[in-house]
Amino acid sequence: MKFVLAPDSFKESMTAKEVCQAMEKGIRKVLPDAEIISVPMADGGEGTTDSLIDATSGHKVTVTVTGPLGKPVQAYYGILGDQQTAIIEMAQASGLSYVAKKDRIPSTIKKTSTFGTGELINDALKHNVKRIIIGLGGSSTNDGGSGMAQAIGVKFFDKNNQEITEKLGGGNLNKIANIDLSHINPQIKDTEFLLASDVTNPLTGKNGASAVFGPQKGADEKTVQELDESLCHYAQIIQKTIDRDIAHIPGSGAAGGLGAGLLAFTNAQIHPGVKLIAHETKLEEKIKDADYVFTGEGGTDFQTKFGKTPFGVAQIAQKYDIPVISLAGYLGKGIDQLYDAGFTAIFGILAKAENITQALADGPQNVTRTTENIVRLIVKKLR
């Protein structure tokens, strides 16, 4: 009997690889000789780098870069097993975790920068990779990718034709009058950029980066309007420079508009995160002759169908009429909507009522026990 294990991480409890290990342990308690293929998954957010490193036998590269508030931070990216592809999570360099909750205020979001993400790109290019996958999620920024652009060599000038040397943030994009692309890292043009995102928001407007994601990063109503106006100005200058309207491209608003900056200054293309990761891990090839597929995530509810990992896995398995069993730390509203989307059954893993700290710590043993019980039922049914 062949099982394919393709879960996402359970946030703050287990990496996707650890979830696979816990699932495998449960299966082997019942079927010691089962064929088990583990494919740690992600959707472009936290854990994407680790998942692709694990799935392709790649390795991590740790570097010191500029954090979103200008202070040095340690970040890592991955070189995948093919040695031709790098995987970068922008949150490693420019994530919200670098901004304390008390500091998530209007003055902060106006200055947070993606400069460190650009530094990660530059470092990855030193490995002569041909492709760079960038996970767009978990950002603290609203700079439209301008900081990233500065790091890779784009030069911005004010109305007096003076170069803007300060690291750009969302609050000072309206200073830009001209853009010079002649100093971009020369390797950029020969490198394929694949952007993994689970959002389709444009850069500007009522569904844009500032309006939708700004408040969670500290923007009040007035600041949201100011940031959106700055991004509109930024987009207009970009259009004047490269003759491309990046403001309304679906996904350009991802990661505080980093999607827009990458679309403007590299040859990037945006893809749904889980589909991109599934392609890189060759998930469909591994699933197509499986007997059962196990997936999972920290919490499952109606939002899972909007591009989350288990949904993407179930969509592939459904093509081959393979049963999909999903595990979750908690089950929320609307999971009944998932049963027509390829999910056979969805299980919560908690054994008893307990506080969140203990539940996170007990994650591996709860996944193992739940998986074991599911497989016992499968075996009983087959006999």
C-alpha positions in Angstrom: 0.0 0.0 0.0 1.4 3.4 -1.0 0.9 6.5 1.1 2.0 10.0 0.0 2.4 12.5 2.9 2.1 16.1 1.8 1.4 18.4 4.7 2.2 22.0 5.4 3.9 23.0 8.6 1.8 23.2 11.8 2.8 26.8 12.8 4.8 27.0 16.1 4.5 23.2 16.5 6.1 21.3 13.7 7.8 21.9 10.4 6.3 20.1 7.4 9.1 17.6 7.5 8.3 16.9 11.2 4.7 16.4 10.3 5.7 13.9 7.7 7.8 12.0 10.2 5.0 11.9 12.7 2.5 10.6 10.1 5.0 8.0 8.9 5.5 6.8 12.5 1.7 6.3 12.8 1.4 4.4 9.6 4.3 2.1 10.4 2.7 1.1 13.7 0.0 -0.5 11.6 1.7 -1.3 8.3 5.5 -1.6 8.9 6.2 -2.4 5.2 4.0 0.3 3.6 5.5 2.4 0.8 5.6 5.9 2.1 6.7 9.0 0.2 7.1 12.2 2.1 6.7 15.5 0.3 7.0 18.4 2.8 4.8 21.2 1.4 4.1 24.9 1.8 2.1 27.7 0.0 4.7 30.4 -0.3 4.5 31.6 3.3 6.5 30.6 6.4 8.1 27.2 6.0 8.4 27.4 2.2 12.2 27.4 2.3 12.5 24.5 4.7 9.9 22.5 2.8 11.7 22.8 -0.6 15.2 22.2 1.0 13.8 19.0 2.6 12.0 17.9 -0.5 15.0 18.3 -2.8 17.9 17.5 -0.5 19.1 21.1 -0.7 20.9 23.2 1.9 20.6 26.4 3.8 22.8 29.5 3.4 22.8 31.9 6.4 23.8 35.6 5.9 23.6 38.9 7.8 21.3 41.4 6.0 19.5 44.6 6.7 16.3 44.1 8.7 13.1 46.1 7.9 14.1 48.8 10.5 17.7 49.1 9.3 19.3 46.9 11.9 21.4 43.9 11.0 19.5 40.5 11.2 20.5 36.9 10.5 18.5 35.4 7.7 18.8 32.3 5.5 17.7 31.1 2.1 18.0 27.7 0.4 19.8 26.3 -2.5 17.8 23.4 -3.8 19.1 20.0 -4.7 19.5 20.8 -8.4 22.0 23.5 -7.4 20.3 25.8 -10.0 17.5 27.1 -7.9 17.4 29.4 -4.8 14.4 29.7 -2.5 14.0 32.9 -0.5 11.3 33.8 2.0 11.1 37.6 2.1 10.0 37.4 5.7 13.4 36.0 6.6 14.8 39.5 5.9 11.8 41.8 6.0 9.2 40.0 8.1 6.7 41.3 10.6 8.4 39.3 13.3 11.2 41.8 13.3 8.8 44.6 14.5 7.7 44.3 18.1 3.9 44.5 18.5 4.3 47.8 20.5 6.2 49.2 17.5 3.5 48.4 14.9 2.4 52.0 14.5 2.0 54.4 11.6 5.5 55.9 11.9 7.0 52.4 11.7 5.2 51.1 8.6 6.1 54.3 6.8 9.8 53.4 7.1 10.1 49.6 7.0 12.1 48.5 4.0 12.6 45.4 1.9 16.3 46.2 1.4 17.4 43.0 3.2 15.4 40.9 0.7 17.4 42.5 -2.1 20.5 41.6 -0.2 19.4 38.0 -0.1 18.8 38.0 -3.8 22.3 39.4 -4.4 23.8 36.7 -2.2 21.9 33.9 -3.9 23.1 35.1 -7.3 26.7 34.6 -6.1 25.9 30.8 -6.3 25.2 31.2 -10.0 21.6 30.0 -9.7 19.4 30.1 -12.8 16.2 30.5 -10.9 15.1 32.2 -7.7 11.8 31.4 -6.1 10.6 34.1 -3.7 7.9 33.4 -1.1 5.8 36.6 -0.6 4.3 36.5 2.8 4.6 37.7 6.4 6.0 41.1 5.5 6.4 44.1 7.8 6.7 46.4 4.8 4.7 48.7 2.5 7.5 50.0 0.3 6.4 48.5 -3.0 9.7 46.6 -3.2 11.7 49.8 -3.5 14.1 48.8 -0.8 14.7 45.5 -2.6 15.3 47.4 -5.8 17.9 49.7 -4.2 19.8 46.7 -2.9 20.0 45.1 -6.4 21.2 48.3 -7.9 18.2 50.4 -9.0 18.8 54.1 -8.3 16.0 56.5 -7.4 16.3 60.3 -7.9 14.3 63.2 -6.4 12.9 66.2 -8.3 16.3 68.0 -8.0 17.9 65.0 -9.7 19.7 64.0 -6.5 20.0 60.3 -5.8 17.8 59.1 -2.8 20.4 57.3 -0.8 18.3 56.6 2.3 16.6 53.3 2.3 13.1 53.8 0.9 10.0 53.0 2.9 6.3 53.3 2.1 6.3 56.8 3.5 8.8 58.5 1.2 8.0 57.0 -2.2 6.5 60.3 -3.1 10.0 61.7 -3.2 10.8 59.7 -6.3 10.9 61.6 -9.6 13.1 59.4 -11.8 14.5 55.9 -11.8 17.8 54.7 -13.3 18.0 51.0 -14.1 21.5 51.0 -15.6 23.3 49.8 -12.4 21.1 46.7 -11.7 23.0 43.6 -10.7 23.9 42.2 -14.2 22.9 38.7 -13.2 19.3 39.7 -12.7 18.5 39.8 -16.4 19.6 36.1 -16.9 17.8 34.8 -13.8 14.2 33.5 -13.8 12.2 34.8 -10.8 9.2 32.9 -9.7 7.0 34.5 -7.0 5.0 32.3 -4.8 1.9 34.0 -3.3 -1.5 33.0 -2.0 -2.9 36.5 -2.5 -4.1 38.2 -5.6 -4.4 41.8 -4.4 -3.2 44.6 -6.7 -0.7 47.2 -5.5 -3.1 50.1 -5.0 -6.8 50.8 -4.4 -9.4 49.5 -2.0 -8.0 45.9 -2.3 -4.4 47.0 -2.5 -1.4 46.5 -0.3 -2.0 49.5 2.0 -5.8 49.1 2.5 -5.8 45.3 3.0 -2.5 44.6 4.8 -1.5 48.0 6.2 -3.7 47.9 9.3 -2.2 44.7 10.6 1.3 46.3 10.3 0.3 49.4 12.2 -1.3 51.7 9.7 -4.4 53.8 10.8 -7.0 55.0 8.4 -5.1 58.2 7.6 -1.8 56.3 7.1 -3.5 53.8 4.8 -4.5 56.7 2.5 -1.1 58.2 2.6 0.6 54.9 1.8 -1.8 54.2 -1.0 -1.1 57.6 -2.5 2.6 57.0 -2.3 2.3 53.6 -4.0 0.2 55.2 -6.7 2.9 57.8 -7.3 5.6 55.1 -7.3 3.6 53.0 -9.8 3.3 56.0 -12.1 7.1 56.7 -12.1 7.7 53.0 -12.8 5.2 53.1 -15.7 7.0 56.2 -17.1 10.3 54.3 -16.8 9.5 50.9 -18.1 6.1 51.5 -19.8 4.3 48.9 -17.7 1.4 49.4 -15.4 2.3 47.2 -12.4 -0.3 48.8 -10.1 -3.2 46.6 -11.2 -1.5 43.2 -11.8 -3.1 40.5 -9.5 -0.6 39.8 -6.8 1.4 43.0 -7.2 0.2 44.0 -3.7 1.6 40.9 -2.1 4.2 41.5 0.8 3.5 45.2 1.0 4.0 45.6 -2.8 7.2 43.6 -3.1 5.4 41.7 -5.8 5.1 45.0 -7.8 8.8 45.8 -7.3 9.9 42.4 -8.5 7.6 42.5 -11.5 9.0 45.9 -12.4 12.7 45.3 -11.9 13.2 41.6 -12.7 11.6 39.2 -15.2 9.4 37.8 -12.4 6.1 35.9 -12.8 3.6 35.4 -10.0 2.2 31.9 -9.3 -0.2 30.5 -6.7 2.2 29.4 -4.0 1.0 25.9 -3.5 0.9 25.2 -7.2 4.5 26.4 -7.6 5.7 24.3 -4.7 3.8 21.3 -5.9 5.5 21.7 -9.3 9.0 22.0 -7.7 8.5 18.9 -5.6 7.0 16.9 -8.5 4.0 16.2 -6.2 1.6 15.1 -8.9 4.0 12.5 -10.3 4.3 11.1 -6.8 0.6 11.1 -6.0 -0.8 9.7 -9.2 -0.4 6.0 -8.3 -0.9 6.4 -4.5 -3.5 4.5 -2.5 -3.9 7.3 0.0 -2.8 10.9 0.4 -2.3 12.5 3.8 -2.1 16.2 4.2 -2.6 18.8 6.9 -2.1 22.2 8.4 -2.2 23.9 11.8 -5.8 25.0 11.4 -8.4 24.1 8.8 -11.5 26.2 8.0 -13.3 27.7 5.1 -10.2 29.7 4.2 -8.3 26.5 3.3 -10.0 26.5 -0.1 -8.4 29.8 -1.0 -5.0 28.4 -2.0 -3.8 26.8 1.2 -1.6 23.7 1.0 -4.1 21.0 1.8 -6.5 22.4 -0.8 -3.8 22.3 -3.5 -2.8 18.8 -2.5 -6.5 17.6 -2.6 -7.0 19.2 -6.0 -4.2 17.1 -7.5 -5.3 13.9 -5.8 -8.9 14.4 -7.0 -7.7 14.2 -10.6 -6.7 10.6 -9.9 -9.7 9.8 -7.6 -7.3 9.1 -4.7 -8.7 9.5 -1.1 -7.3 12.5 0.7 -7.2 12.6 4.5 -6.3 15.9 6.2 -5.2 16.5 9.8 -5.3 19.8 11.6 -4.6 21.2 15.1 -8.0 22.8 15.1 -11.1 22.7 12.9 -12.9 25.9 12.2 -16.1 26.9 10.4 -16.9 25.9 6.9 -14.9 22.7 6.5 -17.9 21.0 5.0 -17.2 23.1 1.9 -14.0 21.1 1.4 -15.6 17.7 0.9 -16.5 18.6 -2.7 -13.0 19.8 -3.4 -11.1 16.5 -3.1 -11.1 16.0 0.7 -12.3 12.6 1.8 -12.1 13.2 5.5 -10.7 15.9 7.9 -9.6 15.1 11.4 -8.6 17.3 14.4 -5.6 15.8 16.2 -6.2 17.0 19.8 -6.6 14.2 22.4 -8.0 16.3 25.2 -8.7 19.9 26.2 -5.4 21.6 27.0 -3.8 25.1 26.8 -2.3 26.2 23.5 1.3 25.9 24.7 0.8 22.2 25.6 -1.1 21.5 22.5 1.7 22.8 20.3 4.2 20.7 22.3 2.1 17.6 21.9 1.7 18.1 18.1 4.0 15.3 16.9 2.5 12.6 19.2 -1.1 13.8 18.4 -0.4 13.5 14.6 1.1 10.0 15.1 -1.8 8.8 17.2 -4.4 10.2 14.8 -2.7 8.8 11.7 -2.3 5.4 13.4 -6.1 5.3 14.1 -7.0 6.3 10.6 -4.8 3.6 9.1 -6.2 1.0 11.5 -9.7 1.9 10.1 -8.4 1.7 6.5 -6.8 -1.8 7.1 -9.9 -3.1 8.9 -12.1 -2.0 6.0 -9.9 -3.7 3.5 -9.8 -7.0 5.3 
